[in-house]
Amino acid sequence: MLQNIGVTGIIMILVLVLILFGPSRLPELGRAVGRTLFEFKSSARELVGDSKEDEDSTKKID
């Protein structure tokens, strides 16, 4: 999907974000996005870990 956007499209999106949120709110917005991604990745790892543990426990029972 990002392959079709190109450099010009990414620059336009960044300019639009800058206009909408202003330079003073960009660091706050970046931190919020970073925290959200971190929590999402942590939850995904936890779910994958739980499913692997379930598979291991069912293999041991067999």
N, CA, C and O of each residue as an XYZ file, in Angstrom:
248
protein
N       0.821     -1.187      0.000
C       0.000      0.000      0.000
C       0.871      1.259      0.000
O       0.608      2.192     -0.758
N       1.891      1.289      0.835
C       2.751      2.463      0.883
C       3.578      2.614     -0.389
O       4.069      3.704     -0.680
N       3.732      1.555     -1.133
C       4.502      1.627     -2.365
C       3.815      2.536     -3.381
O       4.484      3.181     -4.189
N       2.507      2.590     -3.342
C       1.759      3.386     -4.300
C       1.699      4.868     -3.934
O       1.394      5.697     -4.792
N       1.981      5.212     -2.689
C       1.876      6.602     -2.256
C       3.021      7.427     -2.826
O       2.778      8.481     -3.413
N       4.224      6.991     -2.676
C       5.382      7.718     -3.188
C       5.841      8.805     -2.233
O       5.182      9.105     -1.238
N       6.974      9.381     -2.556
C       7.579     10.408     -1.711
C       6.719     11.666     -1.685
O       6.544     12.272     -0.628
N       6.189     12.059     -2.819
C       5.363     13.267     -2.881
C       4.122     13.126     -2.015
O       3.736     14.068     -1.323
N       3.497     11.962     -2.047
C       2.309     11.723     -1.235
C       2.613     11.780      0.245
O       1.840     12.341      1.023
N       3.746     11.198      0.642
C       4.138     11.225      2.057
C       4.399     12.655      2.513
O       3.999     13.041      3.612
N       5.064     13.438      1.679
C       5.322     14.845      2.015
C       4.013     15.610      2.156
O       3.862     16.420      3.071
N       3.069     15.360      1.261
C       1.763     16.039      1.342
C       1.032     15.659      2.624
O       0.417     16.516      3.259
N       1.091     14.397      3.010
C       0.442     13.950      4.254
C       1.094     14.633      5.452
O       0.396     15.094      6.355
N       2.426     14.704      5.470
C       3.122     15.357      6.584
C       2.780     16.840      6.677
O       2.598     17.368      7.773
N       2.692     17.508      5.540
C       2.319     18.933      5.535
C       0.893     19.103      6.049
O       0.615     20.024      6.816
N      -0.007     18.223      5.632
C      -1.392     18.284      6.093
C      -1.478     18.086      7.609
O      -2.212     18.802      8.291
N      -0.732     17.122      8.130
C      -0.704     16.892      9.584
C      -0.154     18.117     10.296
O      -0.677     18.519     11.335
N       0.891     18.709      9.746
C       1.470     19.913     10.349
C       0.462     21.055     10.377
O       0.373     21.786     11.363
N      -0.293     21.209      9.300
C      -1.304     22.278      9.243
C      -2.434     22.007     10.229
O      -2.892     22.920     10.916
N      -2.889     20.748     10.302
C      -4.022     20.415     11.170
C      -3.680     20.528     12.656
O      -4.463     21.065     13.440
N      -2.517     20.023     13.035
C      -2.190     19.953     14.459
C      -1.261     21.059     14.932
O      -1.223     21.349     16.128
N      -0.525     21.672     14.050
C       0.391     22.738     14.436
C       1.678     22.180     14.996
O       1.713     21.052     15.487
N       2.741     22.969     14.922
C       4.053     22.491     15.365
C       4.136     22.233     16.875
O       4.951     21.421     17.314
N       3.322     22.897     17.656
C       3.403     22.710     19.114
C       2.794     21.382     19.562
O       3.187     20.847     20.599
N       1.848     20.847     18.805
C       1.189     19.600     19.201
C       1.816     18.366     18.568
O       1.467     17.247     18.943
N       2.735     18.539     17.617
C       3.343     17.390     16.950
C       4.106     16.469     17.895
O       3.945     15.254     17.784
N       4.930     16.972     18.824
C       5.607     16.052     19.744
C       4.625     15.248     20.595
O       4.840     14.058     20.830
N       3.568     15.878     21.049
C       2.542     15.189     21.837
C       1.862     14.102     20.997
O       1.623     12.992     21.472
N       1.565     14.434     19.772
C       0.939     13.473     18.860
C       1.871     12.297     18.576
O       1.434     11.147     18.541
N       3.146     12.587     18.375
C       4.143     11.532     18.144
C       4.270     10.600     19.326
O       4.355      9.384     19.149
N       4.285     11.148     20.533
C       4.359     10.307     21.737
C       3.133      9.423     21.858
O       3.244      8.247     22.205
N       1.968      9.978     21.576
C       0.731      9.198     21.673
C       0.731      8.051     20.659
O       0.329      6.934     20.986
N       1.177      8.322     19.445
C       1.246      7.275     18.424
C       2.263      6.220     18.832
O       2.014      5.025     18.677
N       3.400      6.650     19.350
C       4.429      5.712     19.803
C       3.943      4.816     20.923
O       4.178      3.608     20.899
N       3.264      5.396     21.910
C       2.715      4.593     23.018
C       1.682      3.596     22.516
O       1.649      2.448     22.960
N       0.845      4.037     21.594
C      -0.184      3.155     21.046
C       0.444      1.981     20.309
O       0.016      0.840     20.488
N       1.448      2.242     19.487
C       2.122      1.166     18.770
C       2.822      0.209     19.729
O       2.785     -1.005     19.530
N       3.459      0.746     20.767
C       4.134     -0.093     21.756
C       3.143     -1.010     22.460
O       3.409     -2.201     22.622
N       2.013     -0.470     22.876
C       0.998     -1.281     23.552
C       0.410     -2.324     22.614
O       0.144     -3.452     23.031
N       0.205     -1.961     21.352
C      -0.322     -2.911     20.377
C       0.664     -4.061     20.167
O       0.261     -5.224     20.148
N       1.942     -3.749     20.009
C       2.949     -4.786     19.811
C       3.061     -5.677     21.046
O       3.189     -6.895     20.922
N       3.014     -5.076     22.233
C       3.080     -5.866     23.458
C       1.896     -6.825     23.572
O       2.059     -7.985     23.949
N       0.720     -6.334     23.246
C      -0.473     -7.181     23.291
C      -0.389     -8.298     22.262
O      -0.774     -9.434     22.542
N       0.110     -7.982     21.078
C       0.238     -9.003     20.038
C       1.239    -10.069     20.465
O       0.987    -11.259     20.274
N       2.362     -9.667     21.035
C       3.349    -10.648     21.516
C       2.755    -11.520     22.616
O       2.987    -12.728     22.655
N       1.995    -10.907     23.500
C       1.372    -11.650     24.590
C       0.387    -12.685     24.048
O       0.352    -13.823     24.516
N      -0.411    -12.283     23.059
C      -1.371    -13.218     22.470
C      -0.666    -14.364     21.753
O      -1.079    -15.518     21.862
N       0.397    -14.044     21.021
C       1.149    -15.089     20.318
C       1.812    -16.008     21.335
O       1.832    -17.225     21.150
N       2.347    -15.445     22.391
C       2.975    -16.250     23.441
C       1.974    -17.174     24.113
O       2.279    -18.334     24.391
N       0.778    -16.657     24.374
C      -0.258    -17.479     24.994
C      -0.668    -18.623     24.087
O      -0.866    -19.743     24.557
N      -0.799    -18.361     22.796
C      -1.217    -19.419     21.880
C      -0.122    -20.473     21.735
O      -0.425    -21.657     21.590
N       1.156    -20.059     21.773
C       2.243    -21.033     21.708
C       2.281    -21.882     22.965
O       2.537    -23.083     22.890
N       2.028    -21.273     24.127
C       1.998    -22.030     25.375
C       0.853    -23.038     25.353
O       1.009    -24.163     25.830
N      -0.293    -22.644     24.805
C      -1.428    -23.557     24.696
C      -1.082    -24.738     23.803
O      -1.430    -25.876     24.118
N      -0.391    -24.476     22.679
C       0.009    -25.552     21.771
C       0.984    -26.492     22.465
O       0.871    -27.712     22.339
N       1.943    -25.928     23.199
C       2.916    -26.751     23.906
C       2.253    -27.629     24.955
O       2.610    -28.798     25.105
N       1.293    -27.075     25.678
C       0.637    -27.850     26.731
C      -0.228    -28.951     26.140
O      -0.327    -30.028     26.728
N      -0.856    -28.714     24.998
C      -1.667    -29.769     24.382
C      -0.775    -30.853     23.783
O      -1.172    -32.018     23.766
N       0.403    -30.515     23.297
C       1.331    -31.516     22.763
C       1.857    -32.401     23.880
O       2.044    -33.600     23.675
N       2.099    -31.838     25.059
C       2.611    -32.607     26.180
C       1.578    -33.595     26.702
O       1.921    -34.677     27.179
N       0.310    -33.211     26.607
C      -0.761    -34.084     27.083
C      -0.897    -35.287     26.161
O      -1.139    -36.399     26.631
N      -0.745    -35.081     24.850
C      -0.867    -36.176     23.881
C       0.272    -37.095     24.075
O       0.384    -38.098     23.369
